[in-house]
Amino acid sequence: MSIIDFKKALTETDEVELTVTGRSGRETSRPVWFIQEGETLFLLPVKGSDSAWFKNVLKTPSIRLAANDVAIRAVARPITDPRRVRDVAEKFRAKYGADEVKKYYSKFDVAVEVPLT
């Protein structure tokens, strides 16, 4: 599948399946919310820097993303700048609703960007 197919699939869903390589070397997957801005996807770990998948990305930034059975491999880049993290969190509140974000997210100290190129 191509990146074009993946971008089209993103328009048809509110979450992607994120697969990371665990510290044990095994892959683990979970559904995550996302924001797409142009050629970049932004992810927000629900427990911030305490999220297991975020710790895994720090060690092994190569990830797999899937939306509606269309998958790509990409490289995740951590965002630690407080202003940029706050900006991503605000976009999540705008897309998913402040109440929903408050319900699921407990720490806002990091985010992740994934170039879609």
C-alpha positions in Angstrom: 0.0 0.0 0.0 1.1 3.5 -0.6 1.3 6.6 1.5 -1.5 8.0 -0.6 -3.7 5.0 0.3 -2.9 5.5 3.9 -3.7 9.2 3.9 -7.1 8.4 2.3 -7.7 5.8 5.0 -7.0 8.5 7.7 -9.9 10.6 6.4 -12.2 7.7 7.2 -11.3 7.0 10.8 -10.7 8.7 14.2 -7.9 6.4 15.3 -5.0 4.5 14.0 -3.4 1.2 15.1 0.1 2.0 16.4 2.6 -0.9 16.5 5.9 -0.3 18.3 8.8 -2.6 19.1 8.8 -3.2 22.9 11.9 -3.2 25.0 11.7 -7.0 24.9 12.0 -6.9 21.1 8.4 -8.0 20.6 5.9 -5.8 18.7 2.9 -4.5 20.5 -0.1 -2.7 19.0 -2.8 -0.4 20.3 -5.4 2.0 18.9 -4.5 5.7 19.3 -6.0 9.0 18.4 -4.2 11.2 16.0 -4.1 14.7 14.4 -3.1 15.0 10.7 -1.6 18.3 9.5 -0.4 18.1 5.9 2.4 15.7 5.7 2.6 15.1 9.5 0.7 12.9 11.9 0.7 13.9 15.6 0.2 11.4 18.4 -0.4 12.1 22.1 0.5 9.4 24.7 -2.3 9.1 27.2 0.1 9.0 30.1 2.7 11.3 28.5 6.3 10.3 29.0 5.1 7.5 31.4 3.3 5.7 28.5 4.9 2.4 27.6 4.6 2.9 23.9 6.3 6.3 24.2 9.2 4.8 26.0 9.4 2.1 23.3 9.5 4.8 20.6 12.4 6.5 22.3 14.4 3.2 22.1 13.1 2.1 18.6 11.6 5.0 16.6 10.6 2.8 13.7 6.8 2.2 14.0 3.9 0.8 12.0 0.6 2.7 11.6 -2.6 1.2 10.2 -5.9 2.8 9.3 -8.7 0.7 7.9 -6.4 -2.2 6.9 -3.9 0.2 5.1 -0.5 0.1 6.9 2.7 2.1 6.5 6.1 2.0 8.2 7.3 5.3 9.6 9.7 6.9 12.0 8.3 8.6 15.1 10.0 11.7 16.5 9.4 12.7 20.1 8.2 16.3 20.9 9.3 17.6 24.3 9.1 21.3 23.8 6.3 22.4 26.2 4.8 24.9 23.7 4.6 22.4 20.9 3.2 19.7 23.2 0.5 22.2 24.4 -0.3 23.0 20.8 -0.8 19.3 19.9 -2.9 18.8 23.1 -5.1 21.7 22.0 -5.6 20.2 18.6 -6.6 16.9 20.2 -9.2 18.8 22.4 -10.5 20.6 19.2 -10.9 17.3 17.3 -12.0 14.9 20.0 -13.6 17.2 22.6 -12.0 18.7 25.7 -14.1 16.4 27.9 -13.0 13.2 26.1 -9.3 14.3 26.2 -9.7 15.1 29.9 -11.3 11.6 30.5 -8.5 9.6 28.8 -5.3 11.7 29.0 -3.5 12.3 32.3 -0.1 13.8 31.5 0.8 16.3 28.8 4.6 16.5 28.8 5.4 14.9 25.4 3.9 14.3 22.0 5.1 12.5 18.9 5.3 13.6 15.3 5.3 11.1 12.4 6.3 12.5 8.9 4.1 11.0 6.2 6.5 11.0 3.4 
